[in-house]
Amino acid sequence: QVQLVESGGGLVQAGGSLRLSCAASGIIFSINDMGWYRQAPGKERELVAAITSGGSTNYADSVKGRFTISRDNAKNTVYLQMNSLKPEDTAVYYCNANIATIITRSFWGRGTQVTVSS
C-alpha cells in the first residue's frame, strides 16, 4: 500500500521559516502531480502549491514569493520551503500526490501542524 508521510511542521515566530517534506513509499510505478494543501480551523482545505512531474509549479496567490515547492523524483519526495511566515499561515498542511501504483489515484498524507505566532 502507498503511504505519504509528512514531516517538518512546528511552531515558529512570524517572519521565520520552515521546510516541510513528504515522502511516498510502497509499490510506486510513477508519481504525477504532487502538492501541498492546508486547512485552518473552521476553513476549507485549500491548495497551497503544486508541482508536476516535469517541474512546473503553481502557487496560491497568498503564498507567492514566500513559499517554494520542489521535488526529488529519485526519493519520491516533495518539499515546501516556507519563508516570511505569517500568523495566517497557521494550519494543518497536507501532502497530496497522484501516484501510479496497482491503480492510479490520489493519495493524502495525515498532515503536519504549522503554527505561526505573532
N, C-alpha and C positions, 0 to 999 in steps of 0.2 A: 504494500500500500504506500502511496506517496504521502509524504509529510512535508509541511513548511514550518520551519522553526525560526521565530524572530528573536533578536537579542539587541541590546544596546540602549534600551529605554532607561528612564530615570528622572531625577529631579535636577533642574538646572535653573539658574537665575536668568532673568530677561537679558538678552544680548549674548548669551552663551551659545554653545554648540553641542550637538550630539550627533553620533553616527549610528544609524540602525542597520542591521544586517538581517538577511533572511536566506536561509539555506534550504534547498529542496533535496530530499533524499527518497530512496525507494527505486522502483522499477520505472526508469525515465528514458524514453527514447529521444525526446527533444522537448525544449521549452520555448514557447512562442512569446507572447507579451507577458511582461511582469510589471507589477505596480504596487504602490503603497496607497492605502486608504486610511482615513481616520474618522473616529466617531467621538464627539464630545458629548457630555451628559445632556440629555434632552434634545439632541440633534440627530439628524440622519447621517448615515455613513456617507462620506464624500471622497472623491478621488483627489489625491494629493499630487501624484506624479506617476507616469508610466513610461516604459521603455520597451521597444520592440526587439526582436532577436537581432536585428541589424543595427541597433543602437540609436534609433530615432527616439526622441523624448517628447513628452508632453507634460505640462505643469498647470496646476490650478493658479489662477491669477494671484491669489493671496500669498503664494509662496515663491513666485517667480523672482529670480535674483537672489534668493536666500537659500533655497534648497537645491540639491543636485542629486539626481538619480543616476546610478551606474550599475553595471552587472559584470560578473565574471562567468562566462559561459562554461569554462573548464571546471569551475567549482559549483555550478548550478546555484549561484548566489546573486542576490540583488542587494544593493546598498542605497541608503538615503542619508546624505550628508546634510545636516540642518544647521545653518548658521543664523546669527542675528535673531534668535528665538524670541517670540513674544508670548505673553500670557495667553493670548487667544489661540496659540498653537497647542495648548494643553488638550490632550485627547488620548484615546487608545488607538495606536497605529497598527493596522493590519496589512500583512503581505498577501498579495494575490498573484497567481500565475496560471497561465493556460498551458497545460502540460500534456504531451502525448505519452500516455502510459498504455495500459491494456486498451483503454479508450482515451480519447482526447477530451478533456474537460477542464473547468476552472477549479482551482484549489485555493483554500484560505488557510492562513496561519491563525493561531489563537489570539494573537495581539500582544502588544507591549505598551505599557503605560508611559507616556511622556507628560511631565508636569513642569510648567514654566512659572516660576514665582516672580512677582513684580518687585 
